[in-house]
Amino acid sequence: MKLDHTAKGVYPIAPTPFSADGRIDFASIDRMTEFYREVGSTGMTVLGVMGEAPKLDNEEAVEVATRFIRRAENLPVIVGVSAPGFAIMRSLSLASMEAGAAGVMIAPPNTLRTDDQIATYYSQAIEAIGDDVPWVIQDYPLNFTVVMTPGVIRRIVTENKSCVMLKHEDWPGLEKISTLRGWQAEGAMRPISILCGNGGLFLDFETERGADGAMTGYAFPDMLVDVVRLQTIGQRDAAHDLFDAHLPLLRYEQQPGIGLAIRKYVMAKRGILASDAQRKPAGGMTALAKAEVNYLLARLERQDARAAGLAE
């Protein structure tokens, strides 16, 4: 069930569940995986930026990835394998693929600046993990401070046949999607899947620009699934109406520093996670922040029944 360029839909970024004492909560991994399946997710992604991967040692990372993969069964799982060195990246990639992962995702280190440096890094990374492993470029300049032009993305795709997907998280980035799809239509670039991140903040128009769906986190991934589905069947206004109803909470969740705390807080309210705990070091929510989230949930309930009772 390896990943390829035809991947579409929604691959939620799964947070790593922890108990209050910092231990990995494997029961919540199972429950969250089942939830993603039940709401119509196409696949899922683990050990991403919001998966607290840097807080796991290598053995724990393999355990978490393997638990998700085995529980997911027929859902493809992409594993984030970004690491300071290629030895760790290779080890996690091979362990994940052996466990049944669909592919891996690689982000650039923040030391890269030129197109040549970026392209060389990815060629070396693929040499390390093996060119038989399908992989995803993670383009997230707001976090990694590495700016990938459409031209360097095309170069990476051209030079590495095992690259099958772009996780697009540039901001603003709508024109980048249009440029890449234009090159694909002209035959100037081979087809790849494009799934978008940034908490879904621009998903309503990203899908209209040619994105195949979303690969991001949000406390209501089922909303993301519905928006992509509605856009796919041509119900543009319905997609935008649903998206607009969630936008205040979506925006609130995108706050740097406490975004994951907010997401876990709401996911715990929904019964997806047993606890909203993060592994230390971690930022938390004040009582005022929780009150503001509850206010947004109460307002959302008027438009989407999935928020019913969560503000209590």
ABEGO torsion letter per residue (X at the ends): XBBBAABBEBBBBBBBBBBAAGBBBAAAAAAAAAAAAAAGBABBBBGBAAAGAAABBAAAAAAAAAAAAAAAEABBBBBBABBABAAAAAAAAAAAAAAGBAEBBBBBBAABABAAAAAAAAAAAAAAAEAABBBBBBBBAAAAGBBBBAAAAAAAAAABAABABBBBABOBAAAAAAAAAAAAAAGABBBBBBBBBGGGAAAAAAAAAGBAEBBBBBABAAAAAAAAAAAAAGBAAAAAAAAAAAAAAAAAAABBGAAAAAAAAAAAAAGABABABBBOBBBBBBAAAAAAAAAAAAAAAAABAAABGAAX
